[in-house]
Amino acid sequence: MTGPGVSVIVNAPPSIVYDHISDVERMPEWSPEVVRCRWLGNASTAEPGARFRGWSRKGWHRWSTVSTVVIADRPTAFAFQVQFLGLAVATWSYRCESTGTGSTAVTEAVVDERGLILRRVSPLITGSSDRGARNDETMHVTLERVCAAAEAAARH
């Protein structure tokens, strides 16, 4: 499943939006599924090759993944690849484009990279029988929350 993603206009410059999105330890503030994120090893900021663990939940379903930053191009692009038990899950990406008026058009997208095994067991792990629909739902919430936080930061 690959789609165009979800886009919103944020009344904040791209650098502020990017800084919020790429601060993975704040992801629980944005995402309705992520409950915790922590950098792994010596990583402490978003840069290619940096890894982090994320813990997620939906209802009573709980799981964790390990992600690797693949793009960290401040202030325009951030992306990471997700794995579960060493198997590819997805690549999440964010694109921040200046509107020329002090605002940012930000797009969140995901490419489903699950193989047959994960596609079959994923509903049991995550509680989502339609991962594509669930991702669309969570992307809208995530961007709404990022938008509010970035706009508040831009006002200060």
GROMACS elastic network, one bead per residue, 0.5 to 0.9 nm:
[ bonds ]
;  ai    aj funct       b0    kb
    1   110     6  0.82127   500
    1   111     6  0.62142   500
    1   112     6  0.52890   500
    1   113     6  0.81789   500
    1   131     6  0.89432   500
    1   132     6  0.66101   500
    2     5     6  0.81582   500
    2   109     6  0.80689   500
    2   110     6  0.65479   500
    2   112     6  0.64646   500
    2   132     6  0.85432   500
    3     6     6  0.87952   500
    3   109     6  0.70083   500
    3   110     6  0.72625   500
    3   111     6  0.74756   500
    3   132     6  0.89184   500
    4     7     6  0.87982   500
    4   107     6  0.85649   500
    4   108     6  0.85540   500
    4   109     6  0.64791   500
    4   110     6  0.85188   500
    5   107     6  0.63738   500
    5   108     6  0.54103   500
    5   110     6  0.68056   500
    5   136     6  0.74958   500
    5   139     6  0.79639   500
    6   106     6  0.82379   500
    6   107     6  0.54330   500
    6   108     6  0.53709   500
    6   109     6  0.64694   500
    6   136     6  0.73535   500
    6   139     6  0.64980   500
    6   140     6  0.66033   500
    6   143     6  0.80730   500
    7   105     6  0.67173   500
    7   106     6  0.54755   500
    7   108     6  0.64659   500
    7   109     6  0.87746   500
    7   140     6  0.83728   500
    7   143     6  0.78854   500
    8   104     6  0.81678   500
    8   105     6  0.57622   500
    8   106     6  0.55861   500
    8   107     6  0.66581   500
    8   108     6  0.89910   500
    8   140     6  0.87822   500
    8   143     6  0.70726   500
    8   144     6  0.79875   500
    8   147     6  0.79914   500
    9    12     6  0.87451   500
    9    99     6  0.84620   500
    9   103     6  0.66874   500
    9   104     6  0.55533   500
    9   106     6  0.63127   500
    9   107     6  0.89329   500
    9   147     6  0.78603   500
   10    13     6  0.78868   500
   10    14     6  0.86897   500
   10    17     6  0.77652   500
   10   103     6  0.55344   500
   10   104     6  0.50981   500
   10   105     6  0.63537   500
   10   106     6  0.71939   500
   10   146     6  0.85783   500
   10   147     6  0.53595   500
   10   148     6  0.80755   500
   10   150     6  0.74269   500
   10   151     6  0.67306   500
   11   101     6  0.88859   500
   11   102     6  0.67873   500
   11   104     6  0.64840   500
   11   105     6  0.89931   500
   11   147     6  0.76551   500
   11   148     6  0.89488   500
   11   150     6  0.77652   500
   11   151     6  0.55561   500
   11   154     6  0.78217   500
   12    15     6  0.82404   500
   12    16     6  0.64921   500
   12    17     6  0.67247   500
   12   102     6  0.61688   500
   12   104     6  0.61367   500
   12   147     6  0.82392   500
   12   150     6  0.61436   500
   12   151     6  0.53484   500
   12   152     6  0.85826   500
   12   153     6  0.80654   500
   12   154     6  0.55129   500
   12   155     6  0.83401   500
   13    16     6  0.56831   500
   13    17     6  0.65856   500
   13    18     6  0.87811   500
   13    75     6  0.89565   500
   13    96     6  0.89554   500
   13    97     6  0.88671   500
   13    98     6  0.68396   500
   13    99     6  0.88545   500
   13   101     6  0.88914   500
   13   102     6  0.54291   500
   13   103     6  0.53099   500
   13   104     6  0.57019   500
   13   150     6  0.85690   500
   13   151     6  0.88871   500
   13   154     6  0.75679   500
   14    17     6  0.50791   500
   14    18     6  0.58816   500
   14    19     6  0.84158   500
   14    74     6  0.84537   500
   14    75     6  0.55653   500
   14    76     6  0.67987   500
   14    96     6  0.56509   500
   14    97     6  0.64451   500
   14    98     6  0.60216   500
   14   102     6  0.83964   500
   14   103     6  0.73197   500
   14   104     6  0.54234   500
   14   105     6  0.81726   500
   14   106     6  0.82563   500
   15    18     6  0.51232   500
   15    19     6  0.60529   500
   15    20     6  0.86951   500
   15    74     6  0.68019   500
   15    76     6  0.78176   500
   15    96     6  0.84043   500
   16    19     6  0.51270   500
   16    20     6  0.63842   500
   16    21     6  0.88032   500
   16    75     6  0.80143   500
   16   150     6  0.60763   500
   16   151     6  0.85478   500
   16   153     6  0.74707   500
   16   154     6  0.71182   500
   17    20     6  0.52959   500
   17    21     6  0.63239   500
   17    22     6  0.86434   500
   17    75     6  0.78722   500
   17    96     6  0.72872   500
   17   104     6  0.75668   500
   17   106     6  0.79412   500
   17   146     6  0.73577   500
   17   147     6  0.75884   500
   17   149     6  0.86902   500
   17   150     6  0.55991   500
   17   151     6  0.84662   500
   18    21     6  0.51433   500
   18    22     6  0.58990   500
   18    23     6  0.83953   500
   18    73     6  0.89949   500
   18    74     6  0.64973   500
   18    75     6  0.53499   500
   18    76     6  0.69322   500
   18    77     6  0.75081   500
   18    78     6  0.75572   500
   18    94     6  0.83298   500
   18    95     6  0.84218   500
   18    96     6  0.67993   500
   18   106     6  0.89267   500
   19    22     6  0.53534   500
   19    23     6  0.61098   500
   19    74     6  0.78864   500
   19    75     6  0.76399   500
   19   150     6  0.87821   500
   20    23     6  0.54583   500
   20    24     6  0.81983   500
   20    26     6  0.75241   500
   20    27     6  0.85648   500
   20   146     6  0.68469   500
   20   149     6  0.79003   500
   20   150     6  0.68375   500
   21    24     6  0.68837   500
   21    26     6  0.80745   500
   21    27     6  0.74422   500
   21    30     6  0.86286   500
   21    78     6  0.77774   500
   21    94     6  0.77635   500
   21   146     6  0.71626   500
   22    25     6  0.86703   500
   22    26     6  0.86064   500
   22    27     6  0.85734   500
   22    45     6  0.79359   500
   22    46     6  0.60032   500
   22    72     6  0.78216   500
   22    74     6  0.88702   500
   22    78     6  0.65250   500
   22    79     6  0.85695   500
   22    94     6  0.89598   500
   23    26     6  0.56640   500
   23    27     6  0.70912   500
   23    45     6  0.71121   500
   23    46     6  0.70753   500
   24    27     6  0.50458   500
   24    28     6  0.83254   500
   24    36     6  0.89955   500
   24    37     6  0.61728   500
   24    38     6  0.73953   500
   24    39     6  0.79360   500
   24    45     6  0.83058   500
   24    46     6  0.78443   500
   24    52     6  0.79455   500
   24    54     6  0.87264   500
   25    28     6  0.72654   500
   25    29     6  0.88184   500
   25    36     6  0.69694   500
   25    38     6  0.56924   500
   25    39     6  0.75027   500
   25    52     6  0.88456   500
   25    54     6  0.88002   500
   26    29     6  0.55157   500
   26    30     6  0.71710   500
   26    36     6  0.81195   500
   26    37     6  0.74016   500
   27    30     6  0.51741   500
   27    31     6  0.59130   500
   27    34     6  0.66098   500
   27    35     6  0.79273   500
   27    36     6  0.73235   500
   27    37     6  0.67706   500
   27    54     6  0.88501   500
   27   142     6  0.85548   500
   28    31     6  0.54036   500
   28    32     6  0.72450   500
   28    33     6  0.75501   500
   28    36     6  0.56612   500
   28    37     6  0.72346   500
   28    56     6  0.87847   500
   29    32     6  0.80545   500
   29    34     6  0.83001   500
   29    35     6  0.82890   500
   29   142     6  0.83768   500
   29   145     6  0.74465   500
   29   146     6  0.82868   500
   30    33     6  0.89550   500
   30    34     6  0.81522   500
   30   141     6  0.72779   500
   30   143     6  0.72494   500
   30   144     6  0.80142   500
   30   145     6  0.52205   500
   30   146     6  0.59319   500
   31    34     6  0.54406   500
   31    35     6  0.80499   500
   31   138     6  0.65142   500
   31   139     6  0.76576   500
   31   141     6  0.67672   500
   31   143     6  0.84526   500
   31   145     6  0.79949   500
   32    35     6  0.80136   500
   32    56     6  0.87755   500
   32    57     6  0.85000   500
   32    58     6  0.83871   500
   32   138     6  0.61747   500
   32   139     6  0.89232   500
   32   141     6  0.68952   500
   32   142     6  0.69896   500
   33    55     6  0.84321   500
   33    56     6  0.51655   500
   33    57     6  0.52409   500
   33    58     6  0.60499   500
   33   138     6  0.74532   500
   34    37     6  0.75331   500
   34    54     6  0.67750   500
   34    55     6  0.58182   500
   34    57     6  0.64779   500
   34    58     6  0.89216   500
   35    54     6  0.76197   500
   35    55     6  0.56216   500
   35    56     6  0.52831   500
   35    57     6  0.68406   500
   36    53     6  0.81856   500
   36    54     6  0.57046   500
   36    55     6  0.51245   500
   36    56     6  0.70839   500
   37    52     6  0.67128   500
   37    53     6  0.55967   500
   37    55     6  0.63414   500
   37    56     6  0.89679   500
   38    44     6  0.86511   500
   38    51     6  0.87909   500
   38    52     6  0.54623   500
   38    53     6  0.54856   500
   38    54     6  0.66782   500
   38    55     6  0.89683   500
   39    42     6  0.77037   500
   39    43     6  0.55853   500
   39    44     6  0.58234   500
   39    45     6  0.78351   500
   39    50     6  0.76637   500
   39    51     6  0.60507   500
   39    53     6  0.64405   500
   39    54     6  0.88975   500
   40    43     6  0.58204   500
   40    44     6  0.79641   500
   40    50     6  0.76005   500
   40    51     6  0.54418   500
   40    53     6  0.67520   500
   40    66     6  0.88937   500
   41    44     6  0.85447   500
   41    50     6  0.84184   500
   41    51     6  0.75710   500
   41    52     6  0.84480   500
   42    50     6  0.83454   500
   43    46     6  0.78724   500
   43    47     6  0.83968   500
   43    49     6  0.88991   500
   43    50     6  0.55190   500
   43    51     6  0.67471   500
   43    52     6  0.79306   500
   44    47     6  0.89488   500
   44    50     6  0.79716   500
   45    50     6  0.74839   500
   46    49     6  0.85881   500
   46    50     6  0.64054   500
   46    51     6  0.86206   500
   46    69     6  0.66399   500
   46    71     6  0.84633   500
   46    72     6  0.60521   500
   46    78     6  0.82418   500
   47    50     6  0.56230   500
   47    51     6  0.89799   500
   47    69     6  0.62523   500
   47    70     6  0.76295   500
   47    71     6  0.70737   500
   47    72     6  0.52200   500
   47    73     6  0.82621   500
   48    51     6  0.86763   500
   48    68     6  0.75066   500
   48    71     6  0.56228   500
   48    72     6  0.60433   500
   48    79     6  0.89814   500
   48    80     6  0.86466   500
   49    68     6  0.57783   500
   49    69     6  0.53756   500
   49    70     6  0.62575   500
   49    71     6  0.86877   500
   50    67     6  0.83549   500
   50    68     6  0.57024   500
   50    69     6  0.54192   500
   50    70     6  0.82016   500
   51    66     6  0.69254   500
   51    67     6  0.55056   500
   51    69     6  0.62801   500
   51    80     6  0.88455   500
   52    65     6  0.84187   500
   52    66     6  0.57361   500
   52    67     6  0.53571   500
   52    68     6  0.66079   500
   52    69     6  0.82895   500
   53    64     6  0.68957   500
   53    65     6  0.56764   500
   53    67     6  0.62200   500
   54    63     6  0.84759   500
   54    64     6  0.54678   500
   54    65     6  0.53706   500
   54    66     6  0.63536   500
   54    67     6  0.75834   500
   55    62     6  0.74141   500
   55    63     6  0.59137   500
   55    65     6  0.66240   500
   56    61     6  0.82903   500
   56    62     6  0.57578   500
   56    63     6  0.54753   500
   56    64     6  0.59915   500
   56    65     6  0.82571   500
   56   126     6  0.84532   500
   57    60     6  0.69889   500
   57    61     6  0.54386   500
   57    63     6  0.64558   500
   57    64     6  0.86836   500
   57   126     6  0.71728   500
   57   127     6  0.87705   500
   58    61     6  0.52341   500
   58    62     6  0.67068   500
   58   126     6  0.65133   500
   58   127     6  0.64438   500
   58   128     6  0.82276   500
   59    62     6  0.79910   500
   59   126     6  0.89417   500
   59   127     6  0.76451   500
   60   127     6  0.82796   500
   61   124     6  0.80894   500
   61   125     6  0.63254   500
   61   126     6  0.56104   500
   61   127     6  0.60088   500
   62   125     6  0.71389   500
   62   126     6  0.68197   500
   62   127     6  0.88826   500
   63    84     6  0.87214   500
   63   125     6  0.67730   500
   63   126     6  0.70659   500
   64    84     6  0.71812   500
   64    85     6  0.89948   500
   65    82     6  0.64928   500
   65    83     6  0.56564   500
   65    85     6  0.74691   500
   65    86     6  0.88892   500
   65    89     6  0.88741   500
   66    81     6  0.83868   500
   66    82     6  0.58571   500
   66    83     6  0.53651   500
   66    84     6  0.65598   500
   66    85     6  0.82729   500
   66    86     6  0.82342   500
   67    80     6  0.61217   500
   67    81     6  0.53129   500
   67    83     6  0.60619   500
   67    84     6  0.88118   500
   67    91     6  0.89198   500
   68    79     6  0.85909   500
   68    80     6  0.52973   500
   68    81     6  0.52794   500
   68    82     6  0.66777   500
   68    83     6  0.84652   500
   69    72     6  0.70249   500
   69    78     6  0.77614   500
   69    79     6  0.59653   500
   69    81     6  0.64917   500
   70    78     6  0.76967   500
   70    79     6  0.56040   500
   70    80     6  0.51541   500
   70    81     6  0.67781   500
   70    91     6  0.89150   500
   71    77     6  0.65663   500
   71    78     6  0.50276   500
   71    80     6  0.68098   500
   71    93     6  0.83614   500
   72    75     6  0.83825   500
   72    76     6  0.83555   500
   72    77     6  0.60556   500
   72    79     6  0.67331   500
   72    80     6  0.88024   500
   73    76     6  0.57741   500
   73    77     6  0.50139   500
   73    78     6  0.62219   500
   74    77     6  0.62971   500
   74    78     6  0.75440   500
   75    78     6  0.83962   500
   75    95     6  0.86793   500
   75    96     6  0.67493   500
   75    97     6  0.83988   500
   76    94     6  0.80795   500
   76    95     6  0.56198   500
   76    97     6  0.62095   500
   76    98     6  0.86090   500
   77    93     6  0.73603   500
   77    94     6  0.56500   500
   77    96     6  0.61746   500
   77    97     6  0.87963   500
   78    92     6  0.84136   500
   78    93     6  0.57345   500
   78    94     6  0.51944   500
   78    95     6  0.67255   500
   78    96     6  0.86632   500
   79    91     6  0.68785   500
   79    92     6  0.54900   500
   79    94     6  0.61702   500
   79    95     6  0.86862   500
   80    90     6  0.84067   500
   80    91     6  0.55790   500
   80    92     6  0.55185   500
   80    93     6  0.65921   500
   81    88     6  0.76536   500
   81    89     6  0.76002   500
   81    90     6  0.58452   500
   81    92     6  0.64771   500
   81    93     6  0.88325   500
   82    87     6  0.84294   500
   82    88     6  0.62345   500
   82    89     6  0.53578   500
   82    90     6  0.52730   500
   82    91     6  0.60560   500
   82    92     6  0.78095   500
   82   113     6  0.89455   500
   83    86     6  0.54589   500
   83    87     6  0.51347   500
   83    89     6  0.51375   500
   83    90     6  0.73007   500
   84    87     6  0.52276   500
   84    88     6  0.66459   500
   84    89     6  0.65032   500
   84   118     6  0.86641   500
   85    88     6  0.85917   500
   87   114     6  0.75636   500
   87   115     6  0.80748   500
   87   118     6  0.78895   500
   88    91     6  0.86328   500
   88   112     6  0.87188   500
   88   113     6  0.57825   500
   88   114     6  0.57021   500
   88   115     6  0.74507   500
   88   118     6  0.85849   500
   89   111     6  0.86735   500
   89   112     6  0.62920   500
   89   115     6  0.78861   500
   89   118     6  0.76006   500
   90   110     6  0.65648   500
   90   111     6  0.53956   500
   90   114     6  0.66864   500
   91   109     6  0.83142   500
   91   110     6  0.56043   500
   91   111     6  0.52575   500
   91   112     6  0.68795   500
   91   113     6  0.72688   500
   92   108     6  0.73210   500
   92   109     6  0.58353   500
   92   111     6  0.66180   500
   92   112     6  0.88318   500
   93   107     6  0.79726   500
   93   108     6  0.57087   500
   93   109     6  0.53035   500
   93   110     6  0.62532   500
   93   111     6  0.85468   500
   94   106     6  0.68061   500
   94   107     6  0.54635   500
   94   109     6  0.65164   500
   94   110     6  0.89810   500
   95   105     6  0.79006   500
   95   106     6  0.54665   500
   95   107     6  0.51557   500
   95   108     6  0.67227   500
   95   109     6  0.86445   500
   96   104     6  0.61355   500
   96   105     6  0.57631   500
   96   107     6  0.67032   500
   97   100     6  0.88524   500
   97   103     6  0.85144   500
   97   104     6  0.54141   500
   97   105     6  0.51200   500
   97   106     6  0.63620   500
   97   107     6  0.86708   500
   98   101     6  0.75280   500
   98   102     6  0.69746   500
   98   103     6  0.60543   500
   98   105     6  0.63114   500
   98   106     6  0.87391   500
   99   102     6  0.66469   500
   99   103     6  0.54881   500
   99   104     6  0.54878   500
   99   105     6  0.63959   500
  100   103     6  0.69341   500
  100   104     6  0.82104   500
  101   104     6  0.83575   500
  106   143     6  0.81193   500
  107   143     6  0.83349   500
  108   139     6  0.66882   500
  108   140     6  0.88278   500
  108   142     6  0.88999   500
  108   143     6  0.76065   500
  109   135     6  0.89760   500
  109   136     6  0.87813   500
  109   139     6  0.79048   500
  110   135     6  0.78583   500
  112   115     6  0.89771   500
  112   131     6  0.88734   500
  112   132     6  0.82318   500
  114   117     6  0.76663   500
  114   118     6  0.55298   500
  114   119     6  0.58393   500
  114   122     6  0.89540   500
  115   118     6  0.56221   500
  115   119     6  0.61177   500
  115   120     6  0.87062   500
  116   119     6  0.51400   500
  116   120     6  0.62303   500
  116   121     6  0.87922   500
  117   120     6  0.53265   500
  117   121     6  0.63506   500
  117   122     6  0.83205   500
  118   121     6  0.51401   500
  118   122     6  0.53446   500
  118   123     6  0.88352   500
  119   122     6  0.54037   500
  119   123     6  0.76945   500
  120   123     6  0.70372   500
  120   124     6  0.82664   500
  121   124     6  0.54051   500
  121   125     6  0.64325   500
  121   126     6  0.87736   500
  122   126     6  0.58283   500
  122   127     6  0.76310   500
  122   128     6  0.74578   500
  122   129     6  0.78044   500
  122   131     6  0.82949   500
  123   126     6  0.53164   500
  123   130     6  0.77450   500
  123   131     6  0.78799   500
  124   127     6  0.56320   500
  124   128     6  0.77152   500
  124   129     6  0.81976   500
  125   128     6  0.81991   500
  126   129     6  0.83142   500
  126   131     6  0.87337   500
  128   131     6  0.56520   500
  128   133     6  0.87241   500
  128   134     6  0.67049   500
  129   133     6  0.89639   500
  129   134     6  0.85337   500
  130   133     6  0.55469   500
  130   134     6  0.62959   500
  130   135     6  0.87088   500
  131   135     6  0.59563   500
  131   136     6  0.85473   500
  132   135     6  0.51333   500
  132   136     6  0.62831   500
  132   137     6  0.86701   500
  133   136     6  0.51248   500
  133   137     6  0.62423   500
  133   138     6  0.87271   500
  134   137     6  0.50290   500
  134   138     6  0.61804   500
  134   139     6  0.85380   500
  135   138     6  0.51089   500
  135   139     6  0.59539   500
  135   140     6  0.86484   500
  136   139     6  0.51858   500
  136   140     6  0.64582   500
  136   141     6  0.89539   500
  137   140     6  0.55110   500
  137   141     6  0.67063   500
  137   142     6  0.88111   500
  138   141     6  0.51530   500
  138   142     6  0.59459   500
  138   143     6  0.85568   500
  139   143     6  0.60566   500
  139   144     6  0.84135   500
  140   143     6  0.54174   500
  140   144     6  0.61484   500
  140   145     6  0.87344   500
  141   144     6  0.50937   500
  141   145     6  0.62533   500
  141   146     6  0.86392   500
  142   145     6  0.52927   500
  142   146     6  0.61684   500
  142   147     6  0.84825   500
  143   147     6  0.58074   500
  143   148     6  0.85124   500
  144   147     6  0.51156   500
  144   148     6  0.63624   500
  144   149     6  0.88361   500
  145   148     6  0.52071   500
  145   149     6  0.62965   500
  145   150     6  0.85703   500
  146   149     6  0.52058   500
  146   150     6  0.59324   500
  146   151     6  0.83657   500
  147   150     6  0.52564   500
  147   151     6  0.59923   500
  147   152     6  0.85070   500
  148   151     6  0.52689   500
  148   152     6  0.61833   500
  148   153     6  0.86750   500
  149   152     6  0.51208   500
  149   153     6  0.61790   500
  149   154     6  0.86331   500
  150   153     6  0.50066   500
  150   154     6  0.60917   500
  150   155     6  0.86819   500
  151   154     6  0.50338   500
  151   155     6  0.63476   500
  151   156     6  0.89912   500
  152   155     6  0.52569   500
  152   156     6  0.67617   500
  153   156     6  0.53868   500
